[in-house]
Amino acid sequence: MRTFTLTLACAAAGVVSAIPVANPSHKGISIPLQKRSNVRASLAKDGVIQPEALARHIERVERKYTRGNRAYKHRTGVDLFANLGKVITKRQGVPLTDETEELWAGEISIGTPGQTFLIDFDTGSADLWIPSASCQSEGCRNKNVYTSPSSSTATEVTTSQKFSISYGDGSTASGPVYTDTVSAGGLSVTNQSFSTVTSESSSFSEDPSDGIMGLAFSSISSIGTPTFIENLASQGSISSSVFSMYLASNNSQLYLGGTNSSLYTGDITYTDLQSKTYWLTNGSSSVDGTEAYSGSMIIDSGTTLIIGEEQSVKAWWEKVQYATRCPSFICGASGYYLFPCNSPPNVTFGFGGASFNVNSDYFNLGAVDSTESLWIYAITLQHTDTIVTLRETMRALSTRVDEVVTLIRREWEMTEAQQTAMKELERHLVVTSKTSYRNLGARAKNFVATYPLQFSMPAYSSDPLVRKAVNAELDRLAHQIRGSFRKLIFAGAVGGRPLVQLTKGIVEMYSNQPSLGTPIQIQAHIAQLRLIAIEIIATIPAPNTELDASGLNPRKRLRNDTGFWATVDAKFIQLVETHGEDYNSPGWRNWETQIIGADLERFSDPANQLPPEAIDHWANSGADPED
């Protein structure tokens, strides 16, 4: 998601009732912000989305809101999201950086003397935490750490309960609570509560910042004490209980104690808060001039995403022409949407009677593939990825790996590292009399883990001819495997094998793969493929059909234009749109029962089976294409 210039101004206790300021000694201060991210954790790389990063990001945001709501409900008994449906669970400045378009970070110091940290300033949470010097876990690696004995003003808070956070992706961080002097941009707060986490899961090692400073209200704090902003106001360090953010491609900043008038023109739009929790207010959003949503919104600097309740988001995207849900196997998680690259929506947000346009160039996270034919909001289905499994791909590759290796070694020189990788590829994939296919998938996965950069065979050489040759070989193998699988389905349709037997035969062939689902789900999937095959076989012309205008006979046309996989993809899209992506839902269970019943009825009653002439046409038409 590209950045755009945005100024946010927030009163520390809401617009209507401000926190009293006693003898302020400063007017305000600005803290430079910068974009920060880790390449591996970036939501897009070279313009192409990273599904794992998308899944991880949305899980963290959902869990963050859930955690804040839980803390508030514990103190007040009020569920902030009860009416919102299911939760997707002094005048100077501080420079901000956006960590590769994932988070906005700036420097603070903690302790006496000060220890410097790069912090994610997050308006969607209310706790401050940084790693402790005693943290030995992988998540703390290469981060600035807090050493409490080195600070003369540090005090550990005696409590039976440690600070702890967790996210849906399995990430966790926990540790004791301390109070110390915290400073940002020259403004200091004494006895500020924060956690020095002594344990961080490995996924945090990818985060570019050292920790997080929450800028929401203390009512949603897990620690349960005033936030840094609240303490600045109550201790008289700022003259106005307001902070603002200027977010742009360059020179971004967090401004404490007001707004920096040199960074904007016109008047600031104010909107009332619904509660002193999150920066939760009322707003609206329009698509191509039509209002698509009106209601509660949280202003959150801690996420690149726009997240909402499922039905509201669905209703919003229904206003976008040609938009559709992104399957989780493409985007890494459910909830993302796709739209065609050449038809982006015109999006407007409204607050307090004012409208703010969002440039369509800023409203995407990246392309689905490197061709950039579609942005993340555009859809593509690769039946190669959904049908061809790792084991079968590696099995086919292993039978030809010697030829590929010989070709590359004979025609092009390789570096020592490339030669090592090639030897490892042979060792892991070549099947000898002393090995079997049973552990081939595990060996391939082990090779990928050991040589992640070299596993992609085009990476063995920078020469485009090498890449082209190897890609052509892999495409041919995948083509052959798809044809073999399709051949099984068509043979099952013509032979009329009972569904249980057909399913058993296919499952045994793919026995080393991760489960394709429950036995019923697998049966339903294969029944669907067989019924599609039946529909195609019924349309095959007789062998004596004349040549068409281009000189193609039915056999050649059949080999190229059966449309089996295109039909499979189209049917799958329809099913997902109808029943959703929860494959255990009642809708999917009903479909499974119906499709299995249809298959059993057809193949249990001879009158419903394929007529002999259709079978003859299929058998005599060369209907065993590798497509």
C-alpha positions as CSV (number, residue, x, y, z in Angstrom):
1,M,0.0,0.0,0.0
2,R,1.6,3.2,-1.1
3,T,1.6,6.1,1.3
4,F,-0.3,9.3,0.9
5,T,-0.1,12.7,2.7
6,L,-2.4,12.6,5.7
7,T,-2.7,14.7,8.8
8,L,-4.5,13.3,11.9
9,A,-5.2,15.5,14.9
10,C,-6.4,13.9,18.1
11,A,-7.4,15.4,21.5
12,A,-5.9,13.3,24.2
13,A,-9.2,13.0,26.1
14,G,-11.5,13.5,23.2
15,V,-12.6,16.7,21.5
16,V,-15.4,17.7,23.9
17,S,-13.8,17.1,27.3
18,A,-10.0,17.8,27.4
19,I,-7.6,16.8,30.2
20,P,-6.7,19.8,32.4
21,V,-3.2,21.0,31.9
22,A,-1.3,22.3,35.0
23,N,1.4,24.9,34.4
24,P,2.6,23.7,31.1
25,S,6.3,24.2,30.5
26,H,6.3,23.4,26.8
27,K,4.0,24.2,23.9
28,G,4.7,21.1,21.8
29,I,7.3,19.0,20.0
30,S,7.6,17.1,16.8
31,I,9.1,13.6,16.5
32,P,10.4,12.5,13.1
33,L,8.7,9.4,11.8
34,Q,10.0,6.9,9.2
35,K,8.6,3.9,7.3
36,R,9.9,0.7,8.7
37,S,9.6,-2.9,7.7
38,N,11.5,-6.1,7.2
39,V,11.8,-7.4,3.6
40,R,10.5,-10.9,4.6
41,A,7.6,-9.4,6.5
42,S,6.6,-6.8,3.8
43,L,3.1,-7.3,2.5
44,A,4.4,-7.1,-1.0
45,K,7.8,-7.8,-2.6
46,D,8.7,-6.4,-6.0
47,G,5.1,-5.3,-6.3
48,V,3.7,-8.8,-5.7
49,I,1.7,-9.7,-2.6
50,Q,3.2,-12.0,0.0
51,P,0.3,-14.2,1.3
52,E,2.0,-15.3,4.5
53,A,2.6,-11.7,5.4
54,L,-1.0,-10.7,4.6
55,A,-2.3,-13.5,6.8
56,R,0.1,-12.6,9.7
57,H,-0.8,-8.9,9.5
58,I,-4.5,-9.3,9.6
59,E,-4.2,-11.8,12.5
60,R,-2.2,-9.3,14.5
61,V,-4.7,-6.4,13.9
62,E,-7.6,-8.6,14.8
63,R,-6.0,-9.8,18.0
64,K,-4.9,-6.2,18.9
65,Y,-8.5,-5.0,18.9
66,T,-9.7,-8.1,20.7
67,R,-7.1,-7.5,23.5
68,G,-8.0,-3.9,23.9
69,N,-11.7,-4.7,24.0
70,R,-11.2,-7.4,26.6
71,A,-9.3,-5.0,28.9
72,Y,-12.0,-2.4,28.6
73,K,-14.8,-5.0,29.2
74,H,-12.9,-6.3,32.2
75,R,-12.9,-2.8,33.8
76,T,-16.4,-1.6,32.8
77,G,-18.4,-4.6,31.7
78,V,-19.1,-3.0,28.4
79,D,-18.3,-4.7,25.1
80,L,-17.1,-2.0,22.7
81,F,-17.9,-4.1,19.6
82,A,-21.2,-5.6,20.7
83,N,-23.1,-3.6,18.1
84,L,-20.5,-3.9,15.4
85,G,-20.9,-7.6,14.6
86,K,-18.0,-10.0,14.7
87,V,-14.7,-8.3,15.4
88,I,-12.0,-9.1,12.9
89,T,-11.4,-9.8,16.7
90,K,4.7,21.7,23.6
91,R,4.8,22.4,19.8
92,Q,7.7,20.6,18.2
93,G,7.8,17.2,16.2
94,V,9.2,13.6,16.3
95,P,10.2,12.3,12.8
96,L,8.3,9.2,11.7
97,T,9.3,6.5,9.3
98,D,6.9,4.0,7.8
99,E,8.6,0.6,8.1
100,T,8.3,-0.4,4.4
101,E,4.7,0.7,4.4
102,E,3.8,-1.4,7.4
103,L,4.3,0.8,10.5
104,W,5.3,4.3,11.4
105,A,8.2,4.5,13.8
106,G,10.2,7.1,15.7
107,E,12.8,7.2,18.5
108,I,12.1,7.5,22.2
109,S,14.4,7.1,25.2
110,I,13.8,5.3,28.5
111,G,15.7,5.6,31.7
112,T,18.3,7.8,33.3
113,P,20.6,8.0,31.4
114,G,18.3,7.4,28.4
115,Q,18.3,4.2,26.4
116,T,17.2,4.7,22.8
117,F,14.5,2.6,21.1
118,L,12.8,2.7,17.7
119,I,9.1,2.5,18.5
120,D,6.0,1.9,16.4
121,F,3.5,4.7,17.4
122,D,0.2,2.9,17.3
123,T,-3.1,4.8,17.8
124,G,-4.9,1.4,17.8
125,S,-3.5,0.2,21.2
126,A,-2.6,1.7,24.6
127,D,0.4,-0.1,26.0
128,L,4.2,0.6,25.8
129,W,6.5,-2.3,25.6
130,I,10.1,-2.9,24.6
131,P,12.5,-5.9,24.8
132,S,14.5,-6.6,28.0
133,A,18.2,-7.2,28.1
134,S,17.4,-10.5,29.8
135,C,15.4,-11.7,26.8
136,Q,17.2,-14.6,25.2
137,S,14.5,-15.7,22.7
138,E,14.9,-15.3,19.0
139,G,12.4,-12.5,18.8
140,C,14.7,-10.1,20.6
141,R,17.6,-10.7,18.3
142,N,19.2,-7.6,16.8
143,K,17.0,-5.2,18.7
144,N,17.7,-2.4,21.2
145,V,17.0,-3.8,24.7
146,Y,16.2,-2.2,28.0
147,T,18.7,-2.7,30.9
148,S,16.9,-1.8,34.1
149,P,20.0,-1.8,36.4
150,S,21.6,0.9,34.1
151,S,18.8,3.3,34.9
152,S,18.8,5.2,38.2
153,T,15.0,5.9,37.9
154,A,13.8,2.4,37.1
155,T,11.4,0.6,39.4
156,E,9.9,-2.9,38.9
157,V,6.2,-3.0,39.7
158,T,5.4,-5.9,42.1
159,T,2.5,-7.8,40.7
160,S,1.4,-11.4,40.4
161,Q,0.5,-10.9,36.7
162,K,2.9,-10.3,33.9
163,F,2.2,-8.3,30.8
164,S,1.5,-10.7,28.0
165,I,0.2,-10.3,24.4
166,S,-0.5,-13.0,21.8
167,Y,-1.6,-12.9,18.2
168,G,-3.6,-15.3,16.0
169,D,-0.5,-16.2,14.1
170,G,1.1,-17.7,17.2
171,S,3.3,-14.7,18.0
172,T,3.7,-13.9,21.7
173,A,5.5,-11.5,24.0
174,S,5.5,-11.3,27.8
175,G,7.4,-9.8,30.7
176,P,7.3,-7.8,33.9
177,V,6.1,-4.2,34.3
178,Y,8.4,-1.3,35.2
179,T,8.1,2.4,35.7
180,D,10.8,4.8,34.5
181,T,11.3,8.2,32.8
182,V,10.3,8.1,29.2
183,S,11.2,10.9,26.7
184,A,10.2,11.6,23.2
185,G,11.5,14.6,21.2
186,G,12.7,16.3,24.4
187,L,9.5,15.8,26.3
188,S,9.7,13.6,29.4
189,V,7.3,11.7,31.6
190,T,8.3,10.4,35.0
191,N,7.1,7.1,36.4
192,Q,5.7,5.9,33.1
193,S,4.5,2.3,33.2
194,F,5.6,-0.1,30.5
195,S,6.6,-3.7,30.0
196,T,10.1,-5.0,29.4
197,V,9.3,-8.3,27.6
198,T,11.6,-11.1,28.5
199,S,10.2,-13.5,25.9
200,E,9.3,-12.8,22.2
201,S,8.4,-15.5,19.7
202,S,10.6,-15.8,16.6
203,S,8.2,-14.0,14.4
204,F,9.0,-10.7,16.2
205,S,12.6,-11.0,14.9
206,E,11.2,-9.9,11.5
207,D,9.7,-6.7,13.0
208,P,11.9,-3.7,12.2
209,S,11.0,-1.7,15.3
210,D,12.0,-2.5,18.9
211,G,8.6,-2.1,20.4
212,I,5.2,-0.4,20.5
213,M,3.9,2.8,22.1
214,G,0.1,2.8,22.2
215,L,-1.5,6.2,21.6
216,A,-5.1,5.2,22.4
217,F,-6.8,5.6,25.8
218,S,-5.6,3.8,29.0
219,S,-9.1,2.3,29.3
220,I,-8.1,-0.4,26.8
221,S,-4.6,-0.8,28.3
222,S,-3.6,-4.3,29.4
223,I,-1.2,-2.7,32.0
224,G,-4.0,-0.5,33.2
225,T,-2.1,2.7,33.8
226,P,-2.1,6.2,32.0
227,T,-0.5,6.3,28.6
228,F,2.5,8.4,27.7
229,I,0.2,11.0,26.1
230,E,-2.1,11.2,29.1
231,N,0.9,11.6,31.4
232,L,2.4,14.3,29.2
233,A,-0.9,16.3,29.7
234,S,-1.4,15.6,33.4
235,Q,2.3,16.3,34.2
236,G,2.1,19.7,32.4
237,S,4.6,18.8,29.7
238,I,2.4,20.0,26.8
239,S,0.1,23.0,26.7
240,S,-2.6,21.3,24.8
241,S,-3.9,17.8,25.2
242,V,-3.7,17.1,21.5
243,F,-1.3,15.1,19.3
244,S,-1.2,14.9,15.5
245,M,0.4,12.8,12.8
246,Y,1.7,14.0,9.5
247,L,2.1,10.9,7.3
248,A,3.7,11.4,3.9
249,S,6.4,9.9,1.7
250,N,9.0,12.2,3.3
251,N,9.4,14.2,6.5
252,S,6.6,12.5,8.4
253,Q,6.2,13.4,12.1
254,L,4.3,12.8,15.3
255,Y,3.4,16.2,16.8
256,L,2.8,16.3,20.6
257,G,0.8,19.2,22.1
258,G,-1.1,20.4,19.0
259,T,-0.7,20.5,15.3
260,N,2.1,21.8,13.1
261,S,0.4,24.5,11.0
262,S,3.4,24.6,8.6
263,L,2.4,21.1,7.3
264,Y,-1.1,21.7,6.2
265,T,-3.5,24.3,4.7
266,G,-7.1,25.0,5.4
267,D,-9.1,24.0,8.5
268,I,-8.9,20.8,10.5
269,T,-12.0,18.7,10.5
270,Y,-13.0,17.5,14.0
271,T,-15.4,14.7,14.8
272,D,-16.7,13.5,18.1
273,L,-15.4,10.3,19.7
274,Q,-17.9,7.6,20.7
275,S,-15.9,6.7,23.8
276,K,-12.5,7.2,25.5
277,T,-11.2,3.9,24.3
278,Y,-9.9,3.6,20.7
279,W,-10.0,6.7,18.5
280,L,-13.5,5.5,17.6
281,T,-15.7,7.9,15.7
282,N,-18.5,8.0,13.1
283,G,-17.6,8.2,9.4
284,S,-18.7,7.1,6.0
285,S,-17.2,5.7,2.8
286,S,-18.3,6.0,-0.8
287,V,-17.4,4.1,-3.9
288,D,-17.7,5.9,-7.2
289,G,-20.0,8.4,-5.6
290,T,-22.3,5.9,-3.9
291,E,-22.3,5.6,-0.2
292,A,-21.1,2.0,0.7
293,Y,-20.7,2.3,4.5
294,S,-21.8,4.7,7.3
295,G,-21.0,4.0,11.0
296,S,-18.3,3.4,13.5
297,M,-14.6,3.7,12.4
298,I,-11.3,3.4,14.3
299,I,-8.5,5.7,13.3
300,D,-5.5,3.3,13.6
301,S,-1.9,4.2,12.6
302,G,-0.8,0.7,13.5
303,T,-2.1,-1.1,10.4
304,T,-1.8,-0.8,6.7
305,L,-5.2,-2.4,6.3
306,I,-8.8,-1.2,6.4
307,I,-10.6,-3.8,8.5
308,G,-14.3,-4.1,9.2
309,E,-17.1,-6.4,10.2
310,E,-17.6,-9.1,7.6
311,Q,-21.1,-8.2,6.3
312,S,-20.3,-4.5,6.2
313,V,-17.1,-5.2,4.2
314,K,-19.0,-7.4,1.9
315,A,-21.7,-4.8,1.3
316,W,-18.9,-2.2,0.6
317,W,-17.2,-4.3,-2.0
318,E,-20.5,-5.1,-3.7
319,K,-20.5,-1.5,-4.8
320,V,-17.2,-2.0,-6.6
321,Q,-17.6,-3.2,-10.2
322,Y,-16.1,-6.7,-10.9
323,A,-14.8,-7.0,-7.3
324,T,-14.8,-10.5,-5.7
325,R,-13.4,-12.2,-2.6
326,C,-9.8,-13.3,-2.8
327,P,-9.5,-17.0,-2.1
328,S,-7.4,-17.7,1.0
329,F,-5.0,-19.9,-1.0
330,I,-4.1,-16.8,-3.0
331,C,-4.1,-14.0,-0.4
332,G,-3.1,-16.1,2.6
333,A,-6.2,-15.4,4.6
334,S,-9.9,-14.8,4.1
335,G,-11.4,-11.3,4.0
336,Y,-9.3,-9.8,1.2
337,Y,-11.0,-8.6,-2.0
338,L,-9.9,-8.4,-5.6
339,F,-10.7,-6.0,-8.4
340,P,-9.4,-5.6,-12.0
341,C,-6.3,-3.5,-12.4
342,N,-7.7,-1.5,-15.2
343,S,-10.9,-0.6,-13.3
344,P,-9.9,0.7,-9.8
345,P,-12.7,2.2,-7.7
346,N,-12.9,5.9,-6.7
347,V,-13.0,5.8,-2.9
348,T,-14.0,8.6,-0.6
349,F,-14.1,8.8,3.2
350,G,-16.2,11.2,5.1
351,F,-15.7,12.6,8.6
352,G,-17.5,15.5,10.3
353,G,-19.2,16.7,7.1
354,A,-15.9,16.8,5.1
355,S,-14.9,14.3,2.3
356,F,-11.4,12.9,1.7
357,N,-10.6,11.2,-1.5
358,V,-8.2,8.2,-1.6
359,N,-6.1,8.0,-4.8
360,S,-6.8,4.6,-6.4
361,D,-3.0,4.1,-6.7
362,Y,-2.9,4.0,-2.9
363,F,-5.7,1.5,-2.6
364,N,-3.8,-1.7,-3.3
365,L,-1.3,-3.9,-1.6
366,G,0.3,-5.2,-4.8
367,A,-0.1,-7.5,-7.7
368,V,-1.2,-11.1,-7.5
369,D,1.5,-12.1,-9.9
370,S,4.6,-10.6,-11.4
371,T,2.9,-9.8,-14.6
372,E,1.0,-7.1,-12.8
373,S,-2.0,-8.0,-14.9
374,L,-4.0,-7.9,-11.7
375,W,-3.6,-6.1,-8.4
376,I,-4.2,-7.9,-5.1
377,Y,-7.9,-7.0,-5.7
378,A,-7.9,-8.9,-9.0
379,I,-8.5,-12.6,-9.2
380,T,-6.6,-15.5,-10.8
381,L,-6.9,-19.2,-10.2
382,Q,-3.9,-21.5,-11.0
383,H,-5.2,-25.0,-11.2
384,T,-1.6,-26.1,-11.3
385,D,-1.3,-25.1,-7.7
386,T,-4.6,-26.5,-6.6
387,I,-4.3,-29.9,-8.3
388,V,-0.6,-30.7,-8.6
389,T,0.8,-31.5,-5.2
390,L,4.3,-31.2,-3.9
391,R,5.0,-34.9,-3.9
392,E,3.8,-35.5,-7.4
393,T,5.7,-32.5,-8.8
394,M,8.8,-33.7,-7.1
395,R,8.3,-37.2,-8.2
396,A,8.0,-36.1,-11.8
397,L,11.0,-33.8,-11.5
398,S,13.1,-36.6,-10.0
399,T,12.7,-38.7,-13.1
400,R,14.2,-35.9,-15.3
401,V,16.6,-34.2,-12.9
402,D,19.6,-35.9,-14.5
403,E,18.8,-34.5,-17.9
404,V,18.3,-31.0,-16.5
405,V,21.5,-31.2,-14.5
406,T,23.5,-32.4,-17.5
407,L,22.0,-29.7,-19.7
408,I,23.0,-26.9,-17.4
409,R,26.4,-28.3,-16.5
410,R,27.3,-28.9,-20.2
411,E,26.2,-25.5,-21.5
412,W,26.8,-23.0,-18.7
413,E,29.4,-22.5,-16.0
414,M,28.1,-22.4,-12.5
415,T,29.4,-20.7,-9.3
416,E,30.6,-22.9,-6.4
417,A,27.4,-22.1,-4.5
418,Q,25.2,-23.1,-7.4
419,Q,27.1,-26.3,-7.8
420,T,26.6,-27.1,-4.2
421,A,22.9,-26.4,-4.5
422,M,22.7,-28.6,-7.6
423,K,24.4,-31.5,-5.7
424,E,21.9,-31.1,-2.9
425,L,19.0,-31.1,-5.4
426,E,20.2,-34.4,-6.8
427,R,20.8,-35.9,-3.3
428,H,17.3,-34.9,-2.2
429,L,15.3,-35.7,-5.3
430,V,16.9,-38.5,-7.2
431,V,15.1,-41.8,-6.4
432,T,17.4,-44.8,-6.3
433,S,16.8,-48.5,-5.6
434,K,17.6,-47.8,-1.9
435,T,15.0,-45.1,-1.6
436,S,11.3,-44.8,-2.2
437,Y,8.8,-42.1,-3.0
438,R,7.3,-42.3,0.4
439,N,9.7,-39.7,2.0
440,L,10.3,-37.8,-1.2
441,G,8.0,-34.9,-0.1
442,A,9.8,-34.6,3.2
443,R,13.2,-34.6,1.5
444,A,12.0,-31.9,-0.9
445,K,10.8,-29.8,1.9
446,N,14.0,-30.2,3.8
447,F,15.9,-29.1,0.7
448,V,13.7,-26.0,0.4
449,A,14.4,-25.1,4.0
450,T,18.1,-25.6,3.6
451,Y,18.5,-23.8,0.3
452,P,15.5,-21.5,0.0
453,L,17.2,-19.2,-2.6
454,Q,18.7,-21.9,-4.7
455,F,15.6,-24.2,-4.8
456,S,14.0,-22.1,-7.6
457,M,15.8,-23.7,-10.5
458,P,16.0,-20.4,-12.5
459,A,18.1,-19.0,-9.7
460,Y,20.9,-21.5,-10.7
461,S,21.9,-19.1,-13.4
462,S,21.4,-15.5,-14.3
463,D,21.4,-16.4,-18.0
464,P,17.8,-16.0,-19.4
465,L,18.3,-19.0,-21.7
466,V,18.9,-21.2,-18.6
467,R,15.8,-19.9,-16.9
468,K,13.7,-20.3,-20.0
469,A,14.9,-23.9,-20.5
470,V,14.4,-25.0,-16.9
471,N,11.0,-23.2,-16.7
472,A,9.9,-25.0,-19.9
473,E,10.9,-28.3,-18.4
474,L,9.0,-27.7,-15.2
475,D,6.0,-26.5,-17.2
476,R,6.1,-29.6,-19.3
477,L,6.2,-31.8,-16.2
478,A,3.3,-30.0,-14.6
479,H,1.4,-30.2,-17.8
480,Q,2.0,-34.0,-17.9
481,I,0.8,-34.4,-14.3
482,R,-2.4,-32.4,-14.9
483,G,-3.1,-34.6,-17.9
484,S,-2.6,-37.8,-15.9
485,F,-4.9,-36.6,-13.1
486,R,-7.5,-35.6,-15.7
487,K,-7.1,-38.9,-17.4
488,L,-8.0,-40.7,-14.1
489,I,-11.1,-38.6,-13.7
490,F,-12.3,-39.3,-17.3
491,A,-11.5,-43.0,-17.0
492,G,-13.6,-43.0,-13.8
493,A,-16.5,-41.4,-15.7
494,V,-16.4,-43.8,-18.6
495,G,-15.8,-46.9,-16.5
496,G,-18.5,-46.2,-14.0
497,R,-16.4,-47.2,-11.0
498,P,-18.2,-46.7,-7.7
499,L,-17.3,-43.3,-6.1
500,V,-15.7,-45.0,-3.0
501,Q,-13.3,-47.0,-5.2
502,L,-12.4,-44.1,-7.5
503,T,-11.7,-41.9,-4.4
504,K,-9.6,-44.6,-2.8
505,G,-7.5,-45.1,-5.9
506,I,-6.8,-41.3,-6.2
507,V,-6.1,-40.8,-2.5
508,E,-3.6,-43.7,-2.5
509,M,-1.8,-42.1,-5.4
510,Y,-1.5,-38.9,-3.4
511,S,-1.1,-40.6,0.0
512,N,2.0,-38.6,1.0
513,Q,0.3,-35.3,0.7
514,P,-1.2,-33.1,3.4
515,S,-4.9,-34.0,3.9
516,L,-7.1,-32.7,1.2
517,G,-10.0,-32.6,3.7
518,T,-12.3,-35.1,5.4
519,P,-13.2,-38.3,3.6
520,I,-16.6,-36.8,2.7
521,Q,-15.0,-33.6,1.4
522,I,-12.6,-35.6,-0.8
523,Q,-15.4,-37.7,-2.1
524,A,-17.5,-34.7,-3.0
525,H,-14.5,-33.0,-4.7
526,I,-13.9,-36.1,-6.9
527,A,-17.6,-36.5,-7.6
528,Q,-17.6,-32.9,-8.8
529,L,-14.7,-33.5,-11.1
530,R,-16.3,-36.7,-12.5
531,L,-19.6,-34.9,-13.2
532,I,-17.7,-32.1,-15.1
533,A,-15.9,-34.9,-17.1
534,I,-19.3,-36.4,-18.0
535,E,-20.6,-33.1,-19.3
536,I,-17.6,-32.7,-21.5
537,I,-17.6,-36.2,-22.8
538,A,-21.3,-35.8,-23.8
539,T,-20.3,-32.9,-26.1
540,I,-17.5,-34.7,-28.0
541,P,-18.4,-34.9,-31.7
542,A,-18.6,-38.1,-33.6
543,P,-15.3,-39.3,-35.3
544,N,-16.6,-38.5,-38.8
545,T,-17.2,-34.8,-38.2
546,E,-15.8,-32.8,-41.0
547,L,-12.7,-30.5,-40.6
548,D,-13.5,-27.0,-39.6
549,A,-12.4,-23.9,-41.5
550,S,-9.0,-23.9,-40.0
551,G,-8.4,-27.5,-40.9
552,L,-8.6,-29.0,-37.4
553,N,-10.3,-32.3,-36.9
554,P,-12.3,-33.2,-33.8
555,R,-9.4,-35.1,-32.3
556,K,-7.0,-32.2,-32.3
557,R,-9.7,-29.8,-31.2
558,L,-10.5,-32.0,-28.3
559,R,-6.9,-32.3,-27.2
560,N,-6.7,-28.5,-27.0
561,D,-10.1,-27.2,-26.1
562,T,-11.8,-29.6,-23.8
563,G,-11.9,-26.8,-21.2
564,F,-11.9,-29.2,-18.3
565,W,-9.6,-27.2,-15.9
566,A,-11.3,-23.9,-16.9
567,T,-14.6,-25.4,-16.0
568,V,-13.2,-26.8,-12.7
569,D,-12.0,-23.3,-11.8
570,A,-15.3,-21.6,-12.7
571,K,-17.3,-24.1,-10.7
572,F,-15.0,-23.6,-7.7
573,I,-15.4,-19.8,-7.8
574,Q,-19.2,-20.2,-7.9
575,L,-19.1,-22.5,-4.9
576,V,-17.0,-20.2,-2.9
577,E,-19.2,-17.2,-3.7
578,T,-22.2,-19.2,-2.7
579,H,-21.0,-21.0,0.4
580,G,-18.0,-18.9,1.6
581,E,-14.5,-20.0,2.5
582,D,-15.5,-21.9,5.6
583,Y,-15.5,-25.4,4.1
584,N,-17.1,-26.8,7.3
585,S,-20.2,-24.6,7.0
586,P,-23.7,-26.0,6.6
587,G,-23.8,-24.7,3.0
588,W,-20.7,-26.8,2.1
589,R,-22.0,-29.8,3.9
590,N,-25.3,-29.7,2.1
591,W,-23.4,-29.3,-1.2
592,E,-21.3,-32.4,-0.4
593,T,-24.4,-34.5,0.3
594,Q,-26.0,-33.4,-2.9
595,I,-23.0,-33.9,-5.2
596,I,-22.2,-37.3,-3.8
597,G,-25.9,-38.3,-4.1
598,A,-25.9,-37.2,-7.7
599,D,-22.8,-39.3,-8.4
600,L,-24.2,-42.4,-6.7
601,E,-27.5,-42.0,-8.5
602,R,-25.9,-41.8,-11.9
603,F,-23.6,-44.8,-11.4
604,S,-25.9,-47.0,-9.5
605,D,-28.6,-46.9,-12.2
606,P,-27.5,-48.2,-15.6
607,A,-30.1,-46.0,-17.3
608,N,-28.3,-42.9,-16.1
609,Q,-24.8,-44.0,-17.2
610,L,-23.1,-42.8,-20.3
611,P,-24.5,-44.2,-23.6
612,P,-22.1,-46.5,-25.5
613,E,-21.8,-44.1,-28.4
614,A,-20.5,-41.4,-26.1
615,I,-18.0,-43.7,-24.6
616,D,-16.9,-44.8,-28.1
617,H,-16.5,-41.3,-29.2
618,W,-14.4,-40.5,-26.2
619,A,-12.2,-43.6,-26.6
620,N,-11.6,-43.0,-30.3
621,S,-11.1,-39.3,-30.2
622,G,-7.7,-39.4,-28.5
623,A,-9.2,-38.0,-25.3
624,D,-6.2,-38.4,-23.2
625,P,-4.7,-34.9,-23.5
626,E,-2.0,-33.7,-21.2
627,D,-3.9,-30.4,-20.4
